[in-house]
C-alpha cells in the first residue's frame, strides 16, 4: 500500500516532493551524462554533504544536515497495513556529527553526478531496487552506483533512525516558572493534505526540557489508515515559557469527572493534571500558536471540544 494508497497520494507524496525538490530529484534509470565522468566523493574537492536520500524495501528516508530525518514506510499492524511518516529532528550537534561519519563513508564510494535533464518530476520508486543519492553544499545531486555502497548507506541511515526512535520519549522536565513540567493535549483534529480534508486524532506532548512529540492518526477518505509523527527539540527556556502560556487557562477538573477523549493536561511533581471542561477549548486555542513552530505532524487543528465530548 505504501505510496500507492489514498493516504500516500494526499499526504506522503506532497511532503516528499517538497524535500526532493530541494534535493533536485533523481532517476534510477538515468544514463550517464555525455562528457561527465563517474567520480568518487574523494575526488570532489570541498563541498560537504547536505542531504542524503535512500530507498530500500519499500522505505524512503531523507536525512537533512539542518537537523531532521524523514522516513516513509508501510508498517504491519493487527488491523492491517498502515502508511506511516516519521519526522525526527535531532539536536544540531548530533546531526553534524552524523554527517561527518556519512561523509567518511561516502568518500570511498563511486558516485555519478546527475544533469538537470535527468531529474524527473515524479518521486523515486520505493519498491524498486535500493537506491542512494546525495546532495552537496553546491547543489549538486549525485547517485551512488555500487549496490554494496548503497547497502552501506542504507545501514547508516537505519542506525540513525533507530537511535532517534530510541530517544523519542518525552519525559517531564524541570519545573517552569508556573511549576509545570510538561504539556499534554489530545483530541479530534483536522488538516488538509494536498487539498484533501482529513480528520483524525492528534496527541502532543511538550516538555520543559525542550523535547516534543506529536502523533496524528487518520483514515484518509475513510479507507486508508495513516499515522504521522513529528519529534524534536526546542530551546528549554522557550519550551517552558510556551507551556506556561498555553496552560494559562488551566483549571482543575472536579473529582470524579469522567475522562474524555479530548483533553488538555499539565504535569506537576511527576503527576498529570487534566483541565476541566471549560478551560480545555482555551488551552487548545493557545496551543495552536505553538503548532506552527513545531510543524509537520504537529499541525492538525484540534477541534474545540463539544458539549458531548467534554461532558456538559
LUMSEDO-464342 format. One record per residue: chain; z, x, y of N, C-alpha, C in turn. Coordinates in steps of 0.2 Angstrom, whole numbers, plus 5000, padded with zeros to 4 digits. Example, Ala and Ser with C-alpha at 12.3 -4.5 7.8 and 13.67 -1.06 7.14 Angstrom:
<lumfis>
- chaine|n.z|n.x|n.y|ca.z|ca.x|ca.y|c.z|c.x|c.y
- A|5039|5066|4972|5039|5062|4978|5039|5066|4984
- A|5035|5064|4989|5036|5068|4995|5039|5064|5000
</lumfis>
This chain:
<lumfis>
- chaine|n.z|n.x|n.y|ca.z|ca.x|ca.y|c.z|c.x|c.y
- A|5000|5004|4994|5000|5000|5000|5000|5004|5006
- A|5002|5010|5006|5003|5015|5012|4996|5015|5015
- A|4996|5014|5022|4991|5014|5026|4985|5010|5024
- A|4986|5005|5020|4981|5000|5019|4984|4993|5019
- A|4991|4993|5020|4994|4986|5020|4993|4984|5028
- A|4995|4978|5029|4995|4975|5035|5000|4979|5040
- A|5006|4980|5038|5011|4984|5042|5008|4990|5044
- A|5005|4994|5040|5002|5001|5041|4997|5000|5047
- A|4993|4995|5046|4987|4994|5051|4990|4993|5058
- A|4995|4989|5059|4998|4987|5065|5003|4992|5068
- A|5006|4996|5064|5012|5000|5066|5011|5007|5065
- A|5010|5009|5059|5009|5016|5057|5003|5019|5060
- A|4998|5016|5059|4992|5020|5062|4991|5021|5069
- A|4993|5016|5073|4993|5017|5081|4998|5023|5082
- A|5004|5023|5079|5008|5029|5081|5005|5036|5079
- A|5003|5036|5073|5000|5042|5071|4994|5044|5075
- A|4990|5039|5077|4984|5040|5080|4985|5044|5087
- A|4991|5042|5090|4993|5045|5096|4995|5052|5095
- A|4998|5053|5090|5000|5060|5088|4994|5064|5087
- A|4990|5062|5083|4984|5065|5081|4979|5067|5087
- A|4979|5062|5091|4975|5063|5097|4977|5070|5101
- A|4984|5071|5101|4987|5077|5104|4985|5083|5100
- A|4984|5082|5093|4983|5087|5088|4975|5088|5088
- A|4971|5084|5090|4964|5085|5090|4961|5082|5084
- A|4965|5079|5079|4962|5076|5073|4960|5081|5069
- A|4955|5079|5064|4953|5084|5059|4949|5081|5053
- A|4945|5084|5050|4941|5081|5044|4942|5085|5038
- A|4943|5082|5032|4944|5085|5026|4937|5088|5024
- A|4932|5085|5026|4925|5087|5023|4921|5091|5029
- A|4924|5093|5034|4920|5096|5039|4918|5103|5037
- A|4911|5104|5039|4908|5110|5037|4911|5116|5042
- A|4910|5122|5040|4912|5127|5044|4907|5128|5050
- A|4909|5128|5056|4905|5128|5062|4900|5134|5062
- A|4894|5133|5064|4889|5139|5064|4892|5144|5069
- A|4892|5150|5066|4894|5156|5071|4901|5157|5071
- A|4905|5153|5068|4913|5154|5068|4915|5156|5061
- A|4918|5162|5061|4921|5165|5055|4928|5162|5053
- A|4929|5162|5047|4936|5160|5045|4941|5165|5046
- A|4946|5163|5050|4951|5168|5052|4958|5167|5048
- A|4962|5172|5049|4969|5171|5047|4973|5171|5054
- A|4979|5168|5053|4983|5167|5059|4985|5174|5062
- A|4986|5179|5057|4987|5186|5059|4982|5189|5064
- A|4976|5186|5063|4970|5189|5067|4970|5185|5074
- A|4973|5180|5074|4973|5176|5081|4979|5179|5085
- A|4977|5182|5090|4982|5186|5094|4985|5181|5099
- A|4992|5180|5099|4995|5177|5104|4998|5170|5103
- A|4994|5165|5103|4996|5158|5104|5001|5156|5098
- A|5006|5153|5100|5011|5150|5095|5009|5144|5092
- A|5012|5142|5086|5010|5135|5084|5014|5130|5087
- A|5011|5124|5089|5015|5119|5092|5016|5113|5088
- A|5011|5111|5083|5011|5106|5079|5009|5108|5072
- A|5011|5104|5067|5009|5105|5060|5008|5099|5057
- A|5003|5097|5054|5002|5091|5050|5000|5092|5043
- A|5003|5089|5039|5002|5090|5031|5002|5083|5028
- A|4997|5082|5023|4997|5076|5019|4998|5078|5012
- A|5001|5074|5008|5002|5076|5001|5005|5070|4997
- A|5002|5068|4992|5004|5062|4988|5006|5056|4992
- A|5001|5054|4996|5002|5048|5000|5007|5048|5005
- A|5009|5054|5007|5013|5055|5013|5010|5059|5019
- A|5011|5057|5025|5009|5061|5031|5015|5063|5034
- A|5015|5069|5036|5021|5072|5040|5018|5076|5046
- A|5021|5075|5052|5019|5079|5058|5025|5082|5060
- A|5025|5088|5062|5031|5092|5064|5029|5095|5071
- A|5033|5093|5076|5031|5095|5083|5037|5100|5086
- A|5034|5105|5089|5039|5110|5091|5044|5107|5097
- A|5041|5102|5100|5045|5099|5105|5052|5096|5102
- A|5052|5095|5096|5059|5093|5093|5059|5088|5088
- A|5053|5084|5086|5053|5079|5082|5049|5080|5076
- A|5050|5076|5070|5046|5076|5064|5045|5069|5063
- A|5039|5067|5062|5037|5060|5060|5034|5060|5053
- A|5036|5055|5049|5034|5055|5042|5032|5048|5040
- A|5027|5047|5037|5024|5040|5035|5023|5040|5027
- A|5026|5036|5024|5025|5035|5017|5027|5029|5014
- A|5025|5028|5008|5027|5022|5004|5033|5023|5000
- A|5038|5019|5000|5044|5020|4995|5044|5014|4991
- A|5047|5015|4985|5048|5010|4980|5055|5007|4980
- A|5056|5001|4980|5062|4998|4980|5062|4992|4975
- A|5068|4990|4973|5068|4985|4968|5064|4979|4969
- A|5063|4977|4976|5059|4972|4978|5052|4973|4979
- A|5050|4979|4978|5043|4981|4978|5042|4987|4983
- A|5036|4989|4984|5034|4995|4989|5036|4993|4996
- A|5038|4997|5000|5039|4996|5007|5036|5002|5011
- A|5032|5000|5016|5029|5005|5021|5035|5008|5025
- A|5036|5014|5026|5041|5017|5029|5039|5023|5034
- A|5041|5022|5040|5040|5028|5045|5047|5030|5048
- A|5048|5037|5047|5054|5040|5049|5052|5045|5055
- A|5056|5044|5060|5055|5049|5066|5062|5053|5067
- A|5062|5059|5065|5069|5063|5066|5068|5068|5071
- A|5072|5068|5076|5072|5073|5081|5078|5078|5080
- A|5077|5084|5079|5082|5089|5078|5084|5092|5085
- A|5089|5096|5085|5091|5099|5091|5086|5105|5092
- A|5085|5106|5099|5079|5110|5101|5079|5117|5097
- A|5085|5120|5097|5086|5127|5094|5084|5127|5087
- A|5085|5121|5083|5084|5121|5076|5076|5121|5075
- A|5073|5117|5079|5065|5116|5079|5062|5123|5080
- A|5064|5126|5086|5061|5133|5087|5062|5138|5081
- A|5068|5138|5078|5069|5142|5073|5065|5141|5067
- A|5064|5134|5066|5059|5132|5060|5052|5134|5061
- A|5050|5134|5067|5043|5136|5069|5042|5143|5068
- A|5047|5147|5070|5047|5154|5069|5046|5156|5062
- A|5049|5152|5057|5048|5153|5050|5041|5151|5048
- A|5039|5145|5051|5032|5142|5049|5027|5147|5051
- A|5028|5150|5057|5023|5155|5059|5022|5161|5055
- A|5028|5163|5052|5028|5169|5047|5024|5167|5041
- A|5025|5161|5039|5021|5159|5033|5014|5158|5034
- A|5012|5155|5040|5005|5154|5042|5002|5160|5043
- A|5005|5166|5045|5002|5172|5047|4998|5175|5041
- A|5000|5173|5035|4997|5176|5029|4991|5171|5026
- A|4990|5166|5030|4985|5161|5027|4978|5161|5030
- A|4973|5159|5026|4967|5158|5029|4966|5151|5032
- A|4964|5151|5038|4963|5145|5042|4956|5145|5045
- A|4954|5139|5046|4947|5138|5049|4947|5134|5055
- A|4946|5137|5061|4946|5133|5067|4941|5127|5067
- A|4943|5121|5070|4938|5115|5070|4935|5115|5076
- A|4929|5114|5076|4925|5112|5083|4926|5105|5085
- A|4925|5103|5091|4927|5097|5094|4923|5091|5090
- A|4916|5093|5088|4912|5088|5085|4914|5086|5078
- A|4919|5091|5075|4921|5089|5068|4927|5085|5068
- A|4930|5083|5074|4936|5080|5074|4935|5072|5074
- A|4936|5069|5069|4934|5062|5068|4939|5057|5072
- A|4937|5051|5074|4942|5047|5077|4947|5044|5072
- A|4944|5043|5065|4949|5040|5061|4954|5045|5058
- A|4960|5042|5056|4965|5046|5054|4964|5049|5047
- A|4968|5054|5045|4967|5058|5039|4968|5053|5033
- A|4965|5054|5028|4967|5050|5022|4973|5053|5018
- A|4978|5049|5018|4984|5052|5015|4984|5052|5007
- A|4979|5048|5005|4979|5048|4997|4973|5052|4995
- A|4970|5056|4999|4965|5061|4997|4969|5067|4995
- A|4965|5073|4994|4968|5079|4992|4973|5081|4998
- A|4978|5085|4996|4983|5088|5000|4980|5092|5006
- A|4982|5091|5012|4979|5095|5017|4984|5098|5022
- A|4982|5102|5026|4987|5105|5031|4983|5107|5037
- A|4985|5106|5043|4982|5108|5049|4987|5110|5054
- A|4985|5114|5059|4990|5117|5064|4986|5117|5071
- A|4991|5116|5076|4988|5116|5082|4992|5121|5086
- A|4988|5126|5089|4992|5131|5093|4993|5130|5100
- A|4996|5134|5104|4998|5133|5111|4991|5133|5115
- A|4986|5135|5113|4980|5135|5117|4976|5128|5115
- A|4978|5124|5111|4975|5118|5110|4970|5118|5104
- A|4970|5124|5101|4965|5125|5095|4968|5122|5089
- A|4964|5118|5085|4966|5115|5079|4962|5118|5073
- A|4966|5120|5068|4963|5124|5063|4966|5120|5056
- A|4962|5121|5051|4964|5118|5045|4965|5124|5040
- A|4970|5123|5036|4972|5128|5031|4967|5127|5025
- A|4965|5133|5022|4959|5132|5017|4961|5132|5010
- A|4966|5137|5008|4968|5138|5001|4973|5133|4999
- A|4971|5130|4993|4976|5125|4990|4983|5127|4990
- A|4984|5134|4988|4991|5137|4987|4994|5137|4993
- A|4991|5139|4999|4994|5139|5005|4996|5132|5008
- A|4991|5127|5006|4993|5120|5008|4999|5118|5005
- A|5000|5119|4998|5006|5118|4994|5012|5121|4997
- A|5011|5127|5000|5017|5131|5003|5019|5128|5009
- A|5015|5126|5013|5016|5122|5020|5019|5116|5018
- A|5017|5112|5014|5020|5105|5012|5027|5106|5010
- A|5028|5112|5006|5035|5113|5004|5040|5114|5009
- A|5037|5118|5014|5041|5120|5020|5043|5113|5024
- A|5038|5109|5025|5039|5103|5028|5044|5098|5024
- A|5043|5098|5018|5048|5094|5014|5055|5096|5014
- A|5056|5103|5015|5063|5106|5015|5066|5104|5022
- A|5062|5104|5027|5064|5102|5034|5066|5095|5034
- A|5062|5090|5031|5063|5083|5030|5070|5082|5027
- A|5071|5085|5021|5077|5085|5018|5083|5087|5022
- A|5082|5092|5025|5088|5095|5030|5089|5090|5035
- A|5084|5087|5038|5086|5082|5044|5088|5076|5041
- A|5086|5074|5035|5089|5067|5032|5096|5068|5030
- A|5098|5074|5028|5105|5075|5026|5109|5075|5032
- A|5107|5077|5038|5111|5077|5044|5111|5070|5048
- A|5107|5065|5045|5106|5059|5048|5112|5054|5047
- A|5118|5056|5049|5124|5052|5048|5128|5052|5054
- A|5127|5046|5058|5131|5046|5064|5138|5045|5063
- A|5142|5049|5066|5149|5049|5065|5153|5048|5072
- A|5158|5045|5072|5162|5044|5079|5163|5051|5082
- A|5162|5051|5088|5163|5057|5092|5170|5057|5096
- A|5171|5062|5100|5177|5062|5104|5177|5056|5109
- A|5183|5054|5111|5184|5048|5115|5181|5049|5122
- A|5177|5043|5124|5174|5043|5131|5180|5042|5136
- A|5178|5042|5142|5182|5040|5147|5186|5033|5146
- A|5182|5029|5143|5185|5022|5141|5188|5022|5134
- A|5188|5027|5131|5191|5028|5124|5186|5026|5119
- A|5180|5025|5120|5175|5023|5114|5173|5030|5111
- A|5171|5029|5105|5169|5035|5101|5162|5033|5098
- A|5160|5027|5098|5153|5025|5095|5151|5018|5097
- A|5145|5017|5098|5142|5010|5099|5138|5008|5093
- A|5139|5002|5092|5135|4999|5086|5133|4992|5087
- A|5126|4991|5087|5123|4985|5088|5119|4983|5083
- A|5118|4976|5081|5114|4974|5076|5112|4967|5077
- A|5106|4965|5076|5104|4958|5076|5096|4957|5076
- A|5094|4951|5076|5087|4949|5076|5084|4953|5082
- A|5078|4955|5081|5074|4959|5086|5067|4958|5086
- A|5063|4959|5091|5056|4958|5091|5052|4963|5095
- A|5046|4965|5093|5042|4970|5096|5035|4969|5094
- A|5031|4972|5098|5023|4971|5097|5021|4977|5094
- A|5018|4977|5089|5014|4983|5085|5007|4982|5086
- A|5004|4986|5090|4997|4986|5091|4994|4979|5092
- A|4998|4975|5097|4996|4968|5098|4998|4963|5094
- A|5001|4965|5088|5003|4960|5083|5011|4959|5084
- A|5013|4953|5085|5021|4952|5086|5024|4953|5079
- A|5030|4956|5079|5034|4957|5073|5041|4955|5075
- A|5044|4952|5070|5051|4950|5071|5055|4953|5065
- A|5061|4955|5066|5065|4958|5061|5072|4959|5063
- A|5075|4964|5060|5082|4966|5062|5082|4973|5064
- A|5086|4974|5070|5087|4981|5072|5094|4982|5072
- A|5096|4988|5069|5103|4991|5069|5103|4998|5072
- A|5107|4999|5077|5108|5005|5080|5115|5008|5081
- A|5116|5014|5081|5122|5017|5082|5121|5023|5086
- A|5125|5024|5091|5125|5030|5096|5132|5032|5096
- A|5133|5039|5095|5140|5042|5095|5141|5046|5102
- A|5147|5047|5104|5148|5051|5110|5147|5058|5108
- A|5146|5060|5102|5144|5067|5101|5137|5068|5102
- A|5133|5063|5104|5126|5063|5106|5121|5061|5100
- A|5123|5060|5094|5119|5058|5089|5118|5051|5089
- A|5111|5049|5087|5110|5041|5087|5105|5040|5081
- A|5105|5034|5079|5101|5032|5073|5099|5025|5074
- A|5093|5023|5074|5091|5016|5074|5086|5014|5068
- A|5087|5008|5065|5083|5006|5060|5080|4999|5061
- A|5074|4998|5060|5071|4992|5061|5067|4990|5055
- A|5069|4984|5052|5065|4982|5046|5062|4975|5048
- A|5056|4974|5045|5052|4968|5047|5047|4967|5041
- A|5045|4960|5041|5039|4958|5037|5034|4957|5042
- A|5029|4961|5042|5023|4960|5046|5019|4954|5044
- A|5018|4949|5048|5014|4943|5046|5017|4940|5040
- A|5023|4941|5039|5027|4938|5033|5025|4941|5026
- A|5021|4946|5026|5019|4948|5019|5019|4956|5018
- A|5020|4960|5023|5020|4967|5022|5027|4970|5024
- A|5032|4972|5020|5038|4974|5022|5037|4981|5025
- A|5041|4982|5030|5040|4989|5034|5047|4991|5036
- A|5049|4997|5036|5055|5000|5038|5054|5006|5043
- A|5056|5006|5049|5055|5011|5054|5062|5014|5056
- A|5063|5020|5056|5069|5023|5058|5068|5029|5063
- A|5073|5030|5068|5072|5035|5073|5079|5038|5074
- A|5080|5044|5073|5086|5048|5074|5085|5054|5079
- A|5091|5056|5082|5090|5062|5086|5097|5063|5090
- A|5096|5067|5095|5102|5069|5099|5101|5068|5106
- A|5106|5066|5110|5107|5066|5117|5112|5071|5119
- A|5112|5072|5125|5117|5076|5128|5124|5072|5127
- A|5129|5075|5124|5135|5072|5123|5138|5068|5129
- A|5138|5071|5135|5141|5068|5141|5136|5062|5143
- A|5130|5063|5142|5126|5057|5144|5127|5051|5139
- A|5128|5053|5132|5129|5048|5127|5135|5044|5129
- A|5141|5048|5130|5147|5045|5132|5147|5040|5138
- A|5143|5042|5143|5143|5038|5149|5139|5032|5147
- A|5134|5032|5144|5129|5027|5142|5134|5022|5138
- A|5137|5024|5133|5141|5020|5129|5146|5016|5133
- A|5150|5019|5138|5154|5016|5142|5151|5010|5146
- A|5145|5012|5148|5142|5007|5152|5140|5001|5148
- A|5137|5002|5142|5134|4997|5138|5140|4993|5135
- A|5146|4996|5134|5151|4992|5131|5156|4989|5137
- A|5153|4990|5143|5157|4987|5149|5159|4980|5148
- A|5155|4976|5146|5157|4968|5145|5161|4967|5139
- A|5162|4972|5134|5165|4971|5128|5172|4967|5129
- A|5173|4962|5124|5179|4959|5124|5181|4957|5117
- A|5187|4958|5115|5188|4957|5108|5187|4950|5106
- A|5185|4949|5099|5184|4943|5097|5191|4940|5094
- A|5191|4934|5093|5198|4931|5091|5199|4932|5084
- A|5205|4933|5082|5207|4934|5075|5204|4929|5070
- A|5202|4931|5065|5199|4926|5060|5192|4924|5061
- A|5189|4926|5067|5182|4924|5068|5177|4927|5063
- A|5173|4922|5060|5168|4924|5055|5163|4929|5057
- A|5162|4934|5053|5157|4939|5055|5150|4936|5055
- A|5146|4938|5060|5139|4936|5061|5134|4942|5060
- A|5128|4940|5059|5123|4945|5058|5121|4948|5065
- A|5122|4945|5070|5121|4948|5077|5127|4950|5080
- A|5128|4956|5082|5135|4958|5085|5134|4964|5089
- A|5139|4966|5093|5140|4972|5097|5147|4974|5095
- A|5147|4981|5094|5154|4983|5092|5155|4990|5095
- A|5161|4992|5096|5163|4999|5098|5168|5002|5094
- A|5168|5008|5093|5173|5011|5089|5179|5015|5093
- A|5185|5014|5092|5190|5017|5095|5195|5019|5089
- A|5198|5025|5089|5203|5028|5084|5200|5027|5077
- A|5193|5028|5077|5190|5028|5070|5190|5021|5067
- A|5191|5015|5071|5191|5008|5069|5185|5005|5073
- A|5181|5001|5070|5176|4997|5073|5179|4991|5076
- A|5177|4989|5082|5180|4983|5085|5174|4979|5088
- A|5173|4973|5085|5167|4969|5087|5169|4965|5093
- A|5164|4964|5097|5165|4960|5103|5164|4952|5102
- A|5167|4949|5106|5167|4941|5105|5160|4939|5107
- A|5159|4932|5105|5153|4929|5106|5150|4929|5113
- A|5155|4928|5118|5152|4928|5125|5150|4934|5127
- A|5152|4940|5125|5150|4946|5128|5144|4949|5124
- A|5143|4947|5118|5138|4950|5114|5131|4951|5118
- A|5129|4945|5121|5122|4945|5124|5122|4950|5130
- A|5128|4951|5134|5128|4955|5139|5128|4962|5137
- A|5131|4964|5131|5130|4971|5128|5123|4972|5126
- A|5120|4967|5123|5113|4968|5121|5108|4969|5127
- A|5110|4966|5133|5106|4967|5139|5106|4974|5141
- A|5112|4976|5142|5114|4983|5144|5111|4988|5139
- A|5111|4987|5133|5108|4992|5128|5101|4992|5129
- A|5098|4987|5131|5090|4988|5132|5088|4993|5137
- A|5093|4995|5142|5092|5000|5146|5092|5007|5143
- A|5095|5008|5137|5096|5014|5134|5090|5015|5129
- A|5087|5009|5126|5082|5009|5121|5076|5013|5124
- A|5074|5013|5130|5068|5016|5132|5069|5024|5131
- A|5075|5026|5132|5077|5033|5132|5076|5036|5125
- A|5078|5031|5120|5078|5033|5113|5071|5033|5110
- A|5068|5027|5112|5061|5027|5109|5060|5025|5102
- A|5053|5024|5101|5051|5023|5094|5054|5017|5090
- A|5058|5018|5085|5061|5013|5081|5067|5010|5084
- A|5069|5013|5090|5074|5010|5094|5072|5005|5099
- A|5066|5004|5100|5063|5000|5105|5063|4992|5104
- A|5063|4990|5098|5063|4982|5097|5068|4979|5101
- A|5066|4973|5104|5071|4970|5109|5076|4965|5105
- A|5082|4967|5106|5087|4962|5102|5087|4956|5106
- A|5087|4950|5102|5087|4944|5104|5094|4941|5106
- A|5094|4938|5112|5101|4936|5114|5103|4931|5109
- A|5109|4932|5106|5112|4928|5101|5112|4920|5103
- A|5110|4916|5098|5110|4909|5100|5117|4907|5098
- A|5118|4900|5100|5125|4897|5098|5126|4897|5091
- A|5121|4896|5087|5121|4896|5080|5123|4903|5077
- A|5120|4908|5080|5121|4914|5077|5128|4917|5078
- A|5130|4916|5085|5137|4919|5087|5143|4914|5085
- A|5141|4908|5083|5147|4904|5081|5150|4899|5086
- A|5146|4897|5091|5148|4892|5096|5148|4885|5093
</lumfis>
